[in-house]
Every structure is written in C-alpha cells, then in structure tokens.
Amino acid sequence: MRGTQALVGRLKALPREAVDSFCAELGVKRIKDLPAAKLSEAKALVDKLEAEMRAAHQAPAEVDPFA
C-alpha cells in the first residue's frame, strides 16, 4: 500500500493524459486497483512518464541566427 501511495503522489504531478496512459498500459481503471505484483513495473512506467514530461517542457537552446 505504501508504494501505491508514493505512486499516487507522483502521478498527481503529471497531466491527466499521462495518468490515463499509465492506467491503460497497466490494465487498471484506478490506481488503487494496481496489483502489488505490478508495483515495480508501475514505478518504471512513472519514471518514464516523468522523463517524457521533463523533456517536453525543456526550452530549446536559443540559437543566434547571425552566428
């Protein structure tokens, strides 16, 4: 249960579409329905989703068009 609570906190920081993707990929409708056997897979998936969100929100490096 403790691991699931930690995941909930991390998932709340993500956009809804990321959470929907998480649930669909793990085959659950609600986070609390996640079986303990899938907890390590769920943690890896949250890591991946968080990395994708960080990459999407990084500002592109400014390029000097005259350089």
Sequence and secondary structure as in RCSB ss.txt:
>XXXX:A:sequence
MRGTQALVGRLKALPREAVDSFCAELGVKRIKDLPAAKLSEAKALVDKLEAEMRAAHQAPAEVDPFA
>XXXX:A:secstr
 HHHHHHHHHHHTS HHHHHHHHHHHT SSGGG  GGGHHHHHHHHHHHHHHHHHHHS      TT 
